[in-house]
Amino acid sequence: MEKEAADGEIVGVGITGKPFIFAVGADLKGVELLKRHEDALAIGKGGHDVFKRLSKLAVPTFAYYNGAAMGGGVEVGLHCTYRTVSAAVPAFSLPRSSSAWSPAGAAAPCCRT
């Protein structure tokens, strides 16, 4: 996608979910199987690497929250240039954090449809 954006083959990227669910965070079922600290860090780094790629695209990016969004599901959109939230979304919650920070991009433009 980076190449297509840089070459002008695409003019924007939109992300939406399936009916009723945008994204509800990471599937953490296998985390208890991790034995090494480095493996756990790699899982988190992988997710953040995807967010970084999205935020650095050479074209505008859009998150169209059309269903439930929680945790990492909300964070995906926070890395987009623009985002909308449907009035029909039944659940919307920011990523959990024990500190007082907001995820990167939280102050970027948003509108409710």
N, C-alpha and C positions, 0 to 999 in steps of 0.2 A: 504494500500500500504506500510506503514511503516513496518508492521510485515513481509510481503513478502520480502521486501528488506533486513531487518535484518536477516531473516532466510535463505537468499540465494536462495529463490524461483524465484526471478526476478534479472536480471543483469543490468537493466537500465530502464529508463522511458523516453519516447518521447512524446512531445506535438506538435500537428499540428492542423490546423483549417480546416474548410470546404472549398470547392472551393471558391476562390477569397477573403476570409476573414479569417484571423487568429483569431483576437479578437480586438474589437475596444473600449475597456474600459468598464466601468460600465454602467448599465442601471439606470439612475438617475431620471426617470419619477416620482417616488413616494417620492422623497426627500422633496418636498414642503409640503407633508402631515405630516412630522415629527413635533411633538410638543415639545419634550424634547431633550435637548442637549445630554443627555446620550444615547439616541437612535441613534442620528447621529454619535456619537463616536463609537458606537457598529458596525455600518455598515463598517466604515473604518477599525476598528480592525479586523473584520471578514475577510476582504480581505487580510490584512497583516498576519493574522494567517495562511491562506492558502499558501501565499508566503513563510513563514517561514518553514512550513512543507515540501514544495518542496525543499527548499535549504538545509534542514537537512537530506534528505534521505541518506541511507547507500550505494546507488548505483549512478552512473553518471546519470545526467538528461540532456535532450536535448530539445531545442525549435527549431522547424523547421518552420520558418516564411514563409508560402506559400501563403499569401494573406495580405490584408490590416491589419495593426497593429497600434493602436494608444492608448495613455494613458496607462491604466492598461493592455491592451493587449501587449504592449511592455514590461511593467514591469514584467509580468509573466516570460518571457524569461530571463530577467536580474537576476532572481533568480535560473536559471538553470546553470549547470556546463558548458554546451556548447550551442551555438546557431548558426544557419545558416539563411541567408536571401536570398531568391530567387531573381534573377534579375527581375522576373516578378511582384514583389510586387509593387502595384500602389501607396501605401501610407504607410509611416512609420514615426511616430512622438512620441517623448518621453512624459512621463506624464507632465502635466502642473504644474508649480511651480513658485511662485513669489520670491523665494529665489534663490541663486546661487548654489544649490546642485544638484547632480546627484543621481538618485535612487540607492539603494544598489545593488552592483554587476555590475555597469556600466562598470567597467574596466576589467571584466572577458573576456575570449577569445571569439572571434566572427570571422566568416568567411562568405564570400559572394559566393553563388554558381551560 
